[in-house]
């Protein structure tokens, strides 16, 4: 597994790049379809988990567990903001 040297690792920048990928559009579309009949508050939480899990499935193998945890925290903020 390739890792990024600690000095070159910027979780905010990486999360922004991943969030801007085509994967985001697919994950949001899948989540909207999957949870379309849920109440708004429940739907938002389910969609948040679905999208974050999707990003993890697509990208986490590229990073150490510690790096991915930091990236996921940053992605959480982007996804949460988009859903609210």
C-alpha positions as a Markdown table, in Angstrom:
| # | Residue | x | y | z |
|---|---|---|---|---|
| 1 | Unk | 0.0 | 0.0 | 0.0 |
| 2 | Unk | 1.6 | 3.3 | -1.0 |
| 3 | Unk | 1.6 | 5.9 | 1.7 |
| 4 | Unk | 2.2 | 9.6 | 1.7 |
| 5 | Unk | 5.1 | 10.9 | 3.8 |
| 6 | Unk | 3.9 | 12.7 | 6.9 |
| 7 | Unk | 5.4 | 16.0 | 5.8 |
| 8 | Unk | 3.5 | 15.9 | 2.5 |
| 9 | Unk | 0.1 | 14.8 | 3.9 |
| 10 | Unk | -2.7 | 17.4 | 3.8 |
| 11 | Unk | -6.0 | 15.7 | 4.8 |
| 12 | Unk | -8.0 | 18.8 | 4.0 |
| 13 | Unk | -6.6 | 19.1 | 0.4 |
| 14 | Unk | -7.0 | 15.4 | -0.2 |
| 15 | Unk | -10.6 | 15.4 | 1.0 |
| 16 | Unk | -11.4 | 18.4 | -1.2 |
| 17 | Unk | -9.9 | 16.5 | -4.2 |
| 18 | Unk | -11.9 | 13.3 | -3.4 |
| 19 | Unk | -15.1 | 15.3 | -2.8 |
| 20 | Unk | -14.6 | 17.0 | -6.2 |
| 21 | Unk | -14.4 | 13.6 | -8.0 |
| 22 | Unk | -17.0 | 11.9 | -10.1 |
| 23 | Unk | -17.5 | 9.4 | -7.3 |
| 24 | Unk | -19.3 | 12.1 | -5.3 |
| 25 | Unk | -22.0 | 12.6 | -7.9 |
| 26 | Unk | -22.6 | 8.8 | -8.1 |
| 27 | Unk | -22.7 | 8.4 | -4.3 |
| 28 | Unk | -25.2 | 11.2 | -3.8 |
| 29 | Unk | -27.4 | 10.0 | -6.6 |
| 30 | Unk | -27.4 | 6.4 | -5.2 |
| 31 | Unk | -28.1 | 7.8 | -1.7 |
| 32 | Unk | -31.0 | 10.0 | -2.9 |
| 33 | Unk | -32.6 | 7.0 | -4.7 |
| 34 | Unk | -32.0 | 4.6 | -1.8 |
| 35 | Unk | -33.5 | 6.8 | 0.9 |
| 36 | Unk | -36.0 | 8.9 | -1.1 |
| 37 | Unk | -39.0 | 7.7 | 1.1 |
| 38 | Unk | -37.5 | 8.5 | 4.5 |
| 39 | Unk | -38.3 | 11.4 | 6.7 |
| 40 | Unk | -35.9 | 14.3 | 6.1 |
| 41 | Unk | -33.9 | 14.1 | 9.3 |
| 42 | Unk | -33.5 | 10.3 | 9.0 |
| 43 | Unk | -32.8 | 10.6 | 5.3 |
| 44 | Unk | -30.0 | 13.1 | 5.9 |
| 45 | Unk | -28.3 | 10.9 | 8.5 |
| 46 | Unk | -28.6 | 7.8 | 6.3 |
| 47 | Unk | -27.3 | 9.6 | 3.2 |
| 48 | Unk | -24.4 | 11.0 | 5.2 |
| 49 | Unk | -23.3 | 7.5 | 6.3 |
| 50 | Unk | -23.9 | 6.0 | 2.8 |
| 51 | Unk | -21.8 | 8.6 | 1.1 |
| 52 | Unk | -19.0 | 8.5 | 3.6 |
| 53 | Unk | -18.9 | 4.7 | 3.4 |
| 54 | Unk | -18.8 | 4.9 | -0.4 |
| 55 | Unk | -15.8 | 7.2 | -0.3 |
| 56 | Unk | -14.1 | 4.8 | 2.1 |
| 57 | Unk | -14.8 | 1.9 | -0.1 |
| 58 | Unk | -13.4 | 3.7 | -3.2 |
| 59 | Unk | -10.4 | 5.4 | -1.7 |
| 60 | Unk | -9.2 | 4.2 | 1.8 |
| 61 | Unk | -6.8 | 1.5 | 0.5 |
| 62 | Unk | -4.5 | 4.3 | -0.7 |
| 63 | Unk | -3.9 | 5.6 | 2.8 |
| 64 | Unk | -2.9 | 4.4 | 6.2 |
| 65 | Unk | -5.7 | 4.0 | 8.8 |
| 66 | Unk | -4.6 | 7.2 | 10.5 |
| 67 | Unk | -4.5 | 9.2 | 7.3 |
| 68 | Unk | -7.9 | 7.9 | 6.2 |
| 69 | Unk | -9.4 | 8.8 | 9.6 |
| 70 | Unk | -8.2 | 12.4 | 9.0 |
| 71 | Unk | -9.5 | 12.5 | 5.4 |
| 72 | Unk | -12.8 | 11.0 | 6.5 |
| 73 | Unk | -13.3 | 13.7 | 9.1 |
| 74 | Unk | -12.7 | 16.3 | 6.4 |
| 75 | Unk | -15.0 | 14.5 | 4.0 |
| 76 | Unk | -17.7 | 14.4 | 6.7 |
| 77 | Unk | -17.7 | 18.2 | 6.8 |
| 78 | Unk | -18.1 | 18.5 | 3.0 |
| 79 | Unk | -20.9 | 15.9 | 2.8 |
| 80 | Unk | -22.7 | 17.2 | 5.9 |
| 81 | Unk | -22.7 | 20.8 | 4.5 |
| 82 | Unk | -24.0 | 19.6 | 1.1 |
| 83 | Unk | -26.9 | 17.7 | 2.8 |
| 84 | Unk | -28.0 | 20.7 | 4.9 |
